[in-house]
């Protein structure tokens, strides 16, 4: 979850989805379709679900029998607004992992998504300590490279950025078996590097995107081509760095 997502929640008609959000969603679907996970799965749980965009998009594709999104910002008022924004459906909104495990059976065949969440925590164990279930799948994604950490990260509430080796070490220490890993959005890494040097006071975020629909589609297309190219290179053993890194895991 990025904190700025909730600034637009009660004014849904006036905001546009940032190309990064749309592209990340499409990257997620591609990573899942290429994984060993057999869909539909029993349950999909989106940790740090923010304004619930991702879980509602997943819901449309019938990838699971049950859907849960978890975020500490989910007050009754926000949950009510989310249901108004997306329409009534069977998605469950839960405020934290402790409540999730209280209300839902600890069944096998569950996919936990933890995308752009760990960087918001002082200690990753705040979440990882709960994810001890066997025979379940996990997808972790985090922003990459501390060298491009900037005021933009501070604005979003980030404590740090990672490289893929650091993410792997954290996950293997917590007994996750890594099935697939890599970077994505290589083109954005160079952009962010320049911004970290020349635009240290950047305040633009996903909640204030104002470009035209055509420009947004163009950016989405570029990012998806970027991702496809990176995936091809990774399959033949060529590592390309990117602005984000991910690990698909099992326990």
Number of C-alpha atoms within 10 A of each C-alpha: 24 20 15 17 17 15 11 16 18 13 10 11 9 10 14 17 15 19 22 17 14 19 20 20 17 18 18 17 15 13 18 16 12 9 12 12 16 10 13 14 16 15 19 25 24 23 26 25 28 23 26 23 17 19 22 19 13 17 19 8 10 13 17 18 13 17 23 22 27 22 20 14 18 20 13 11 8 16 18 13 16 20 14 11 16 11 10 10 10 12 17 14 24 22 19 17 20 11 11 18 11 9 10 9 8 13 12 14 20 22 22 22 23 20 23 20 22 27 22 21 14 11 11 14 13 11 16 14 10 11 16 12 14 14 12 19 23 22 22 20 25 24 27 25 20 12 12 21 21 20 17 20 20 13 16 18 16 22 15 20 22 21 20 21 12 12 20 19 12 14 18 12 9 15 14 22 17 17 14 14 19 20 24 27 26 18 15 16 19 15 12 18 17 13 18 18 10 10 14 13 12 14 13 11 15 18 18 17 14 15 12 10 12 9 12 19 16 12 17 20 14 16 24 19 13 17 22 16 15 21 19 11 12 15 9 8 9 11 13 15 20 23 23 24 25 24 23 23 22 19 15
